[in-house]
Amino acid sequence: MSQYDWSTFSQKIYISVPMQRVYDAWTTRANLESWFLRKAEFKSPEGEIRDDNSAVQAGDTYEWLWHGHPDTTTEHGAVTEANGKDRFAFVFGKAGVVTIQLTDHGNITEMVLTQSQIPTDEKSRSDFHVGCSTGWAFYHSNIKSVLEGGLDLRNKNPAYTNVINS
């Protein structure tokens, strides 16, 4: 029996919208804040903050905040790939690298998220492999819901904490 690889996982979903809409959902502040984050600020390599609808570029850095979490729960990282079409990747703080790969199937888009380079110590296995996998499963459902019909499933009430949808 082979040993389980705690350093990576992948998740796939099909979204019934054209591929460019899915790509754009990952690569502008306004779109990320519509389904994923409370705040998605990106800075160019020159330190300029990108406006709400500007596409992020490889080399940008980010600061992210989530609904249901205080401002002290901040993620910082860097965009490593952004090809404008079907591939987007970023360093996800200490949790490794997240890569989004899109495949066009007409008006249906296959979206595969892979989180790799996850540290394999016991705490990272729990926090990043299991925790991130659970979180991404929810956000996969939410991006599909928002893009296909407009319903945002996130908890935005700060009184409700430790729930799967924030």
Steps between C-alpha positions, in 0.01 A plus 500: 500500500641840406529773759250788481645822355419777750686760290228542237132457412278584202131575465296528181165658422306584183347847475239577236646827375763585238861448607593869494236577765654242733851632435385857566334388826847411630695796367336830597435645842132567431438145377692330783303704752172386338550132590815444706647781707391798707805692376730407212764769461771450238816705451713513189874430531542880510276517810193652333162368616302355210150639459191284550471385138865478394623151428778383729835413350779258584725673752214678680472459875177484694332554835180303557232508771203264543144551623448346842858565606659803669744727318783319680425197281682636198664304220795637307649345191605549141353423160734265312296442182223693326482426128172682431322188382515168683768493770537695822730419793603658826705432809242445774696624798657209690243256356678442169418593142149504352461451126173544312487321164199556275385293203239623254210267421288751308278683749621272780836550664697234683683659793773303676655646813824344617668598823859376505821549696302465824732448798459148638550546874204394716356853546525575125328172414207608716491873428603511134426160345175419681396858587569653160345204320181549699504875437561464128211251473266769631648774279472272195127479573479874555677603179266265310197643678599863444601458136205282399223673691622782716435351846791565739508227767756666729425588861554876530372536857803543730295365792507153341847351520661162438261416218591337170370789289732777615 
